[in-house]
Each structure stands twice: as structure tokens, then as C-alpha cells.
Amino acid sequence: MKISLEALKRYVDINVPVEELCDRMVMAGFEIEEMEKQGE
């Protein structure tokens, strides 16, 4: 499943860098295959 950071922010207060968020999600049991940065 693909989900954007903005979509996650609608439901969860995210106040850590994206890399740390990914690490925490993996530790919680979520599988992350890749992370893409778009449109900076």
C-alpha cells in the first residue's frame, strides 16, 4: 500500500523526521519497501 506523509498527518501528529518515522513503523511491524521523496 502506498500512503503519503500528508495523508498520515490527517490522522496522526507526526513530529519526527521521515526516516525516524519509517524506522519506528518497521519496529511496530509494518513493512516498508521503499520511501520516495516527491516534489520538493
Secondary structure, 3 states (H helix, E strand, C coil): CCCCHHHHHCCCCCCCCHHHHHHHHHHCCCCCCCCCCCCC
